[in-house]
């Protein structure tokens, strides 16, 4: 019950967060948006104390925002006129603080420490990711950047936007990421369900893409 996660787990969480930046423009390697959260969700399947789960989410967030918001340094230094040390310190502090919002995911996941039920894992844990992004979008005026849904503008999942918006797509991406975890570690039946979930998401997205929600006037 008190199994300790290793420093390598924290490092892997950080690298997964850092690599997530490649899912967004200008790289736009959209499959990364499924792979890196899948690694993070897989790490959360390990038994750990609540404090460890919170720190794991924070470290993932540090990687995510270090990779995705480092450009703020250029704004502060070159345009704002701050010296190198001050600009670097401000960006580092911002990354560390905004990453704290991901602790909400760790807190919710801590109440479901053993995701033996695949439905609980897919529905509750992945919904916790969507709830975390929603919280980050308004808390303290909000920072709705680097939402997973933003990475899917060129995929079939973008067709869900008129119905569920960017936050809804973020949850769908997290759902697909959780399904990928089950494809790797689940039982045979769980693998089948997981494949059906991913295939269903893209099939419905393709169908929604055939609908013309607006028309020129």
C-alpha positions in Angstrom: 0.0 0.0 0.0 2.9 2.4 0.7 4.9 1.4 -2.3 7.2 4.3 -3.1 7.5 5.6 -6.7 11.1 6.3 -7.7 12.8 9.4 -8.9 12.7 7.9 -12.4 8.9 8.1 -12.3 9.2 11.8 -11.6 11.7 12.2 -14.3 9.5 10.3 -16.8 6.5 12.5 -15.8 8.6 15.6 -16.4 9.8 14.4 -19.8 6.3 13.4 -20.8 5.1 16.9 -19.9 8.0 18.5 -21.7 7.4 16.4 -24.9 3.8 17.5 -24.9 4.8 20.8 -26.5 5.4 19.0 -29.8 1.7 18.3 -30.1 1.0 22.1 -30.5 1.9 24.6 -33.2 4.3 25.1 -34.8 5.2 21.4 -34.6 1.6 20.1 -34.6 2.6 16.5 -34.2 -0.9 15.7 -32.9 -0.4 12.0 -32.0 1.9 13.3 -29.2 -1.2 14.7 -27.5 -2.3 11.1 -26.9 1.1 9.5 -26.1 2.4 11.9 -23.4 -0.9 11.9 -21.4 -1.0 8.1 -21.7 2.5 7.9 -20.1 1.3 10.2 -17.3 -1.9 8.2 -16.8 0.1 5.0 -16.7 2.3 6.4 -14.0 -0.8 7.2 -12.0 -1.8 3.5 -12.0 1.0 2.8 -9.6 0.2 2.7 -5.9 1.5 5.8 -4.2 0.7 8.1 -1.3 -1.5 11.1 -2.0 1.4 13.5 -1.5 3.4 11.6 -4.1 0.5 11.7 -6.6 0.2 15.5 -6.1 3.9 15.9 -6.7 3.8 13.7 -9.8 1.1 15.8 -11.3 3.1 19.0 -10.4 6.2 17.7 -12.0 4.3 16.8 -15.2 2.9 20.3 -15.2 6.4 21.8 -14.8 7.5 19.9 -17.9 4.4 20.9 -19.8 4.6 24.6 -19.1 8.4 24.8 -19.3 8.1 23.5 -22.8 5.1 25.5 -23.8 5.6 28.9 -22.2 9.3 29.4 -22.2 8.8 32.0 -25.0 7.6 34.4 -22.2 11.3 34.9 -21.5 11.7 36.7 -24.8 8.8 39.0 -24.1 10.1 39.9 -20.6 13.8 40.2 -21.6 13.8 41.6 -25.1 10.6 43.6 -25.1 10.1 44.2 -21.4 13.8 45.2 -20.8 14.4 42.9 -17.8 17.9 41.5 -17.4 18.6 37.8 -18.1 18.5 36.7 -14.5 15.3 38.5 -13.6 13.5 37.3 -16.8 14.7 33.7 -16.2 13.6 33.8 -12.6 10.2 35.2 -13.5 9.6 32.6 -16.1 10.7 29.8 -13.7 8.5 31.1 -11.0 5.5 31.3 -13.4 6.1 27.7 -14.6 6.3 26.4 -11.1 3.2 28.2 -9.9 0.9 27.5 -12.9 2.0 23.8 -12.7 0.4 23.7 -9.3 -3.0 23.7 -10.9 -2.4 20.2 -12.1 -2.3 19.1 -8.5 -6.1 19.1 -8.8 -5.8 16.1 -11.0 -3.5 14.4 -8.5 -6.0 15.1 -5.7 -9.0 13.6 -7.6 -6.9 10.6 -8.7 -5.9 10.0 -5.1 -9.4 9.0 -4.3 -9.3 6.3 -6.9 -5.8 4.8 -6.2 -6.4 1.4 -7.7 -7.9 1.6 -11.2 -8.7 -2.1 -11.5 -12.0 -1.2 -13.0 -11.4 -0.2 -16.6 -14.6 1.9 -16.8 -13.6 3.9 -13.7 -10.2 4.5 -15.2 -11.5 5.6 -18.5 -14.4 7.7 -17.2 -13.4 9.1 -13.8 -9.6 9.5 -14.2 -9.8 11.0 -17.7 -12.6 13.3 -16.7 -10.4 14.5 -13.9 -8.0 15.8 -16.6 -10.8 17.7 -18.3 -11.9 19.2 -14.9 -8.3 20.2 -14.3 -8.1 22.1 -17.6 -11.4 23.8 -16.9 -10.2 24.9 -13.4 -6.9 26.2 -14.9 -8.9 28.2 -17.4 -10.6 30.5 -14.9 -8.8 30.2 -11.5 -7.0 33.5 -10.7 -8.3 34.9 -14.1 -7.2 31.7 -15.8 -4.5 30.4 -18.1 -6.3 28.4 -20.8 -3.2 27.7 -22.8 -1.9 24.3 -23.8 -5.2 22.6 -23.5 -5.0 19.2 -25.2 -8.0 20.1 -27.3 -6.0 22.9 -29.0 -3.7 20.2 -30.5 -6.5 18.6 -32.5 -7.5 21.4 -34.9 -6.3 19.3 -37.9 -7.9 16.0 -36.8 -11.3 14.5 -36.9 -11.7 15.3 -33.2 -11.9 19.0 -34.2 -15.4 18.2 -35.5 -16.6 17.9 -31.9 -15.8 21.6 -31.2 -19.2 23.0 -32.2 -20.8 20.6 -29.6 -18.3 20.3 -26.7 -15.7 23.0 -27.3 -12.0 22.9 -26.7 -12.4 21.6 -23.1 -14.6 18.7 -24.3 -12.0 17.8 -26.9 -9.4 17.8 -24.2 -11.4 15.2 -22.3 -11.8 13.1 -25.5 -8.0 13.2 -26.0 -7.5 12.1 -22.4 -10.1 9.4 -22.9 -8.2 8.2 -25.9 -4.9 8.4 -24.0 -6.4 6.2 -21.2 -7.6 3.8 -23.9 -4.1 3.5 -25.2 -2.9 2.6 -21.7 -5.4 -0.2 -21.6 -4.3 -1.4 -25.1 -0.8 -1.9 -23.6 -1.5 -3.3 -20.1 -5.2 -4.4 -20.1 -6.7 -7.8 -20.4 -7.8 -9.1 -23.8 -11.4 -7.9 -23.2 -10.1 -4.5 -22.0 -7.9 -4.2 -25.1 -11.0 -4.7 -27.3 -13.0 -2.1 -25.4 -10.1 0.3 -25.6 -9.8 -0.1 -29.4 -13.5 0.4 -29.8 -13.4 3.6 -27.8 -10.6 5.1 -29.9 -12.2 3.9 -33.2 -15.6 5.2 -32.1 -14.2 8.7 -31.2 -12.6 9.2 -34.6 -15.6 7.6 -36.5 -18.1 9.9 -34.8 -15.7 12.8 -35.3 -15.5 12.0 -39.0 -19.3 11.9 -39.2 -19.6 15.3 -37.4 -17.2 16.7 -39.9 -19.7 16.1 -42.6 -22.2 18.5 -41.0 -22.1 22.1 -42.1 -22.7 24.0 -38.9 -22.6 27.5 -40.6 -23.2 28.9 -44.0 -21.9 32.0 -45.8 -24.3 34.9 -46.1 
